[in-house]
Amino acid sequence: MGRWLLLSACLFVLGALTHHDATRAPDAKQLGGACSGTHDCRKGTTCLDVEGVMTGQCSTACNASEACQQQFGGDSICLGADVCARTCGAASDCPAETVCNPYGWCERSHSSD
């Protein structure tokens, strides 16, 4: 009886973990990618809307650029609004639907507004 209970508990945990990963889109976007919900973003990021800073982009909270770089690599920075952003030198450095702004990080393109 104890084995079946343990097996059932393990299957429940495995099912819960699998369900969590299944909530992400198959083509989930990386840091800085345009999104309409967290479902569009890779694990470890959420779709953020920080008024006046970042709208509809995959990111995560931070308190220093080192934290962003540990999680996303050298092409990232922690903005003053405490969110990670993808750094860039040209538009080609940015994910689709984003542009390289004058401050050197990718932001959502506003051309559809």
N, C-alpha and C positions, 0 to 999 in steps of 0.2 A: 504493500500500500504506500509506503514511504517513497519508493522509487517512482511511482506514478505521480505522486504529488510533486516531487522534485522535477520530473520531466515536464509536467504541466506548467510549473512556475517558469522553467527555462524557456519553454515555447512561448509563453506569454511575454516575457521580457524580449525575446528575439523578435516577436511580432510587433511589439511597441517600437523597437529601434528601427525596424524595416519600414514601418508606417511613417515615422518621422522623416526618414530620408526620401520617401516616396512623395512628400509634399513639395519637393523642389522640382522645377521644370527640367526636362531632359537637357535643354540647352541653357541651363542657368548661367547667368552672367557673372563675370569677375568684378573685382573692385572697380568702381567708377562706371560700371555698365548701367545703361538706362533701364528702368524697371517701373512697373505699375503696382507691384506688390512683392512681398518677400519671397513668394513662390518663384519669382523670376531670378532670384539671386542665389549664388553658390552658398553652400553651408559655411557658416562663420560670418556671414554678412546679412543685413536686412535692407529693405528698401526704405531709405530715409528721406524725409522731408524736413529740412531745417530752414525755416523762413529766412530769405535773404542770403543763404549760403549754398545749400544743396537741395535740389528738388528732384525726386524720383530717380535716385541713383543708389546702387548697391554699396553699402559702406558699413562701418561699425564704429563704436565709440572708442576714444583714445584719450590719453593725457600727455603723450609725447610722441614725436615722430619715430623714435626707436621702437615703440610698441607696434606701430603700423608696419615698419620695415621688418620686424621679426615675423609678422603674420603674412605680409604680402610681398616682401622683397624690397629692394632698394628704390624702386620706382613708385614709392608712396610717401605720404607726408601726413602729419596730424595738423589739421587746420585749427585756427583759434577758436572755432566753434566746437572743438573736441570731437571731430569726426575725421576718419581717414579718407584721403583722396589720392587718386592716381596722379603722379607728376608727369609733365610732358614738356617738350620743347617745340613740338609742332602738332598739327591736327592729326597726323598719321600715327602719333603715339597714343591716341585716345580710342576707346571702344566706340562702336557704332552709336550714332545719335548723340554723341558728345563732341565738344570742341575744346581745344587748348585755350584757356583764358589768359589774359595778360599777366596773371599771377603765377603761371606755370603749373596749373593743375587742370584736369579734365572736368568740365562741367556740362550739364545737359544743354543741348542745343535748343534755343528758344525760337527757331525759325517757324515752328508750327503754331505759335501763339497768335 
